[in-house]
Amino acid sequence: MLIKDVEFVMSNSDVRKCPKPDKPEFAFIGRSNVGKSSLINMLMGRKKLAKTSSTPGKTQLINHFLVNQSWYLVDLPGYGYAKAPDKLKKKFEKMINDYLLQRENLVTVFVLVDIRHSPQQIDLEFMEWLGMSQIPFTMVFTKLDKLKRGEIEPALKKYRAKMLETWEELPIQVLTSAEKHDGKEALLEYIGTLNIDFQSKFKK
């Protein structure tokens, strides 16, 4: 898929104020500091579309971007930011949950996971909640360039083995590096395929 144009539409904290749900929508979420903004910028071919920061918790609203006038990319707040006050954490949690459970045109959630780390309980619990809530999701491993080539497969095997303790079947997984543009073509092609499926169902 060729990204011809990307347009910022809106930021808000209320799912009821999101754009009209007449286009397929793809949400990006992950633990704070997982590299979400860098990945979004890489995918869209823009340097500052999503705000990047060395400080976790930069994204605090539901951010909608219209891509190629045909689908929405949604940048969601990260979860698990330990330094956030409890009141703010609960606010984020409600906002994210309301969006994920109520957004009828949501095609899939891209759950970003830092490949450098062992399986984190917060990631595993979030994906388990998505599964129990019957919300489609795709695992996106980030920061591939931070590992040596021989370290990648063992890291993946460790993660897959941990997930198979509770999952009968693993979700689709994509390996990415915002730095080296690894996974860009695969992700955009996957989104393109899902867009076609959405349009065919929408027209029926």
Buried (B, 14 or more C-beta within 10 A) or exposed (E): BEBEEBEEBEEBBEBEEBBEEEBBBBBBBBBBBBBBBBBBBBBBEEEEBBEBEEEBBBBBBBBBBBBBEEBBBBBBBBBBBEEBEEEBBEBBEEBBEBBBEEBEBBBBBBBBBBBEEEBBEEBBEBBEEBBEEEBEBBBBBBBBBEBEEEEBEEBBEEBBEBBEEEBEEEBEBBBBBBBEEBBBEEBBEBBBEBBEEBEEEEEE
